[in-house]
Protein backbone atom coordinates (compact mmCIF):
# COMPACT_ATOMS: atom_id res chain seq x y z
CA UNK A 1 0.00 0.00 0.00
CA UNK A 2 1.81 3.05 -1.19
CA UNK A 3 0.76 6.56 -2.05
CA UNK A 4 -1.12 6.18 -5.30
CA UNK A 5 -4.08 7.77 -7.00
CA UNK A 6 -6.46 9.09 -4.36
CA UNK A 7 -3.74 9.00 -1.67
CA UNK A 8 -4.72 5.58 -0.33
CA UNK A 9 -2.44 4.88 2.62
CA UNK A 10 -2.40 2.41 5.51
CA UNK A 11 -1.05 3.82 8.76
CA UNK A 12 -1.03 1.59 11.90
CA UNK A 13 -4.04 -0.42 10.81
CA UNK A 14 -6.08 2.64 9.81
CA UNK A 15 -6.96 3.13 6.17
CA UNK A 16 -7.66 6.64 4.96
CA UNK A 17 -9.58 7.14 1.73
CA UNK A 18 -9.35 10.47 -0.05
CA UNK A 19 -10.89 11.58 -3.28
CA UNK A 20 -8.90 13.30 -5.97
CA UNK A 21 -9.95 16.90 -6.78
CA UNK A 22 -11.42 15.67 -10.07
CA UNK A 23 -13.71 13.21 -8.29
CA UNK A 24 -14.85 15.83 -5.79
CA UNK A 25 -16.10 18.14 -8.52
CA UNK A 26 -17.76 15.76 -10.94
CA UNK A 27 -20.04 18.44 -12.44
CA UNK A 28 -17.56 21.32 -12.42
CA UNK A 29 -18.00 23.46 -15.52
CA UNK A 30 -21.13 21.67 -16.66
CA UNK A 31 -23.09 24.81 -17.46
CA UNK A 32 -20.17 27.03 -18.42
CA UNK A 33 -18.23 24.62 -20.65
CA UNK A 34 -20.01 21.36 -21.38
CA UNK A 35 -23.44 22.55 -22.49
CA UNK A 36 -22.15 25.33 -24.78
CA UNK A 37 -19.71 22.82 -26.29
CA UNK A 38 -22.55 20.35 -26.83
CA UNK A 39 -24.63 22.95 -28.69
CA UNK A 40 -21.61 24.00 -30.76
CA UNK A 41 -20.99 20.41 -31.81
CA UNK A 42 -24.64 19.83 -32.67
CA UNK A 43 -24.78 23.03 -34.70
CA UNK A 44 -21.63 22.11 -36.63
CA UNK A 45 -22.83 18.59 -37.50
CA UNK A 46 -26.57 19.07 -38.04
CA UNK A 47 -26.29 19.51 -41.83
CA UNK A 48 -24.21 16.33 -42.07
CA UNK A 49 -26.49 14.09 -39.99
CA UNK A 50 -30.06 15.29 -40.63
CA UNK A 51 -30.35 15.16 -44.47
CA UNK A 52 -29.76 11.39 -44.77
CA UNK A 53 -32.34 10.75 -42.06
CA UNK A 54 -34.87 13.02 -43.79
CA UNK A 55 -34.30 11.32 -47.16
CA UNK A 56 -34.51 7.89 -45.51
CA UNK A 57 -37.79 8.79 -43.81
CA UNK A 58 -39.25 10.13 -47.06
CA UNK A 59 -38.34 6.91 -48.90
CA UNK A 60 -39.79 4.80 -46.07
CA UNK A 61 -43.00 6.85 -45.99
CA UNK A 62 -43.38 6.62 -49.78
CA UNK A 63 -42.81 2.85 -49.66
CA UNK A 64 -45.43 2.37 -46.96
CA UNK A 65 -48.02 4.45 -48.85
CA UNK A 66 -47.27 2.66 -52.12
CA UNK A 67 -47.60 -0.72 -50.42
CA UNK A 68 -50.97 0.26 -48.93
CA UNK A 69 -52.13 1.52 -52.33
CA UNK A 70 -51.10 -1.69 -54.08
CA UNK A 71 -52.72 -3.91 -51.45
CA UNK A 72 -56.19 -2.37 -51.98
CA UNK A 73 -58.69 -4.30 -54.04
CA UNK A 74 -59.32 -2.92 -57.47
CA UNK A 75 -63.06 -2.92 -58.33
CA UNK A 76 -62.25 -3.91 -61.93
CA UNK A 77 -60.31 -7.01 -60.80
CA UNK A 78 -63.15 -8.40 -58.68
CA UNK A 79 -65.46 -10.66 -60.67
CA UNK A 80 -69.08 -10.75 -59.68
CA UNK A 81 -70.43 -14.18 -58.70
CA UNK A 82 -74.08 -13.18 -59.38
N, C-alpha and C positions, 0 to 999 in steps of 0.2 A: 504494500500500500504506500505509494509515494504521492507526491503532489502532482496531480494530473488535472485534466479538464474538470472544472467545478470545485477544485481545491478539496478533494476527498482525502482526508487524513485520519489515521488512527493514532490516538494519543492515550496511553494507559487504559486501554479497554473502552474508550469513549470514541465514537465515530461522529464526526461533524460533517454535515452535508451543507454545501453552499451552492447557490445557483450562480451561473455566470451572468454578467450584466445583460447579455442578449436574451437569456431566458426570463429575466425579471421583467423585461419590457417587450413582451411578445407583440403588442399592437402599437409600438412606437412608430409614429410617422404614417399611420394608416390613412388618416384624412388629409394630411399635407403632402404625402408623396405617392402612396399606393393608388388611391382612387384617381387622382389626376393622370397618373401614368396609365392606368387601365383605360380611361376614356381616350387618351391620346393613341394608344395602340388600337383600340376599336375603330376610331376615326380613320386611322391610316390604312386599315385592312378591310374596311367595309365594302369598298368597290371591287375587291378581289374575291371576297367570300360570297356576297349576296347574289350577284348575277347568275352564277351556276345554279344556285338553289331556286331562284325565281324561274329560270328556264326549265329546270327539272320539274318543278311543280306545275308549270303550264303544260308540259308534255304529259305528265301524269293525269291532270284534270281532263285534257283533251281525250286521252285514251279511255278514261272511265266513261265519259259522255258518249264517245263513239261506240263503246261496247254496249252500253245501255240502249243506244239507238238501234244497233244491229240485232239485239236480242228481242226487240219488240216484234209481235206478229204483224205481218203485212196483210191487210184485208184481201188483196188480190191473190195471195198464196193459199188462203184458206178455201177449201172446196166445200160447198154446201152438200150436206147429206140428205136434204129434203127432196 
